[in-house]
Amino acid sequence: MLTLDELQQNDKTWEANGLQFVLDPFAASQIKQLRIDYNEAEDEFSVVNPDGPQSSC
């Protein structure tokens, strides 16, 4: 399990495909859509918020 912080009372939680996700209320209010992909070849996750700021890097 990957955790970055302790679960707080007001956190928003949901489950998808057997995985539990947790966001604090501010982060949850900023996200309308969220895509989380797992790349097996690289053994890594990528998180994309299509409504978030775009980078030109």
Secondary structure per residue as TSV (DSSP state, phi and psi in degrees):
chain	resnum	aa	ss	phi	psi
A	1	M	-	360.0	133.7
A	2	L	-	-99.1	121.4
A	3	T	-	-131.5	142.1
A	4	L	S	-113.5	-14.5
A	5	D	S	-160.9	165.0
A	6	E	-	-77.9	145.6
A	7	L	-	-63.8	129.9
A	8	Q	-	-106.5	159.4
A	9	Q	T	-57.9	-38.7
A	10	N	T	-92.5	2.7
A	11	D	-	-63.3	148.3
A	12	K	E	-95.5	129.7
A	13	T	E	-125.3	150.7
A	14	W	E	-156.3	163.2
A	15	E	E	-126.2	140.1
A	16	A	E	-145.8	129.4
A	17	N	T	52.4	38.7
A	18	G	T	80.5	4.1
A	19	L	E	-109.4	139.4
A	20	Q	E	-100.2	134.9
A	21	F	E	-120.2	144.2
A	22	V	E	-136.6	131.2
A	23	L	E	-130.6	145.3
A	24	D	-	-71.3	160.3
A	25	P	H	-56.7	-38.5
A	26	F	H	-65.6	-49.2
A	27	A	H	-60.5	-42.6
A	28	A	H	-61.8	-34.0
A	29	S	H	-72.8	-18.7
A	30	Q	H	-91.6	-10.1
A	31	I	-	-113.8	120.7
A	32	K	S	-97.2	-38.5
A	33	Q	-	-132.6	148.5
A	34	L	-	-148.5	131.0
A	35	R	E	-117.8	126.0
A	36	I	E	-118.8	118.2
A	37	D	E	-114.2	147.9
A	38	Y	E	-116.3	126.1
A	39	N	E	-101.1	106.5
A	40	E	T	-64.9	-38.1
A	41	A	T	-62.3	-37.8
A	42	E	T	-97.3	-7.6
A	43	D	T	52.2	53.7
A	44	E	E	-147.7	157.0
A	45	F	E	-101.7	149.7
A	46	S	E	-127.3	140.3
A	47	V	E	-119.3	124.4
A	48	V	E	-125.3	126.8
A	49	N	-	-108.7	99.2
A	50	P	T	-61.1	-20.0
A	51	D	T	-93.5	-2.8
A	52	G	S	-83.5	177.2
A	53	P	-	-61.3	143.9
A	54	Q	-	-100.5	143.5
A	55	S	-	-106.0	145.7
A	56	S	-	-101.0	10.8
A	57	C	-	-72.1	360.0
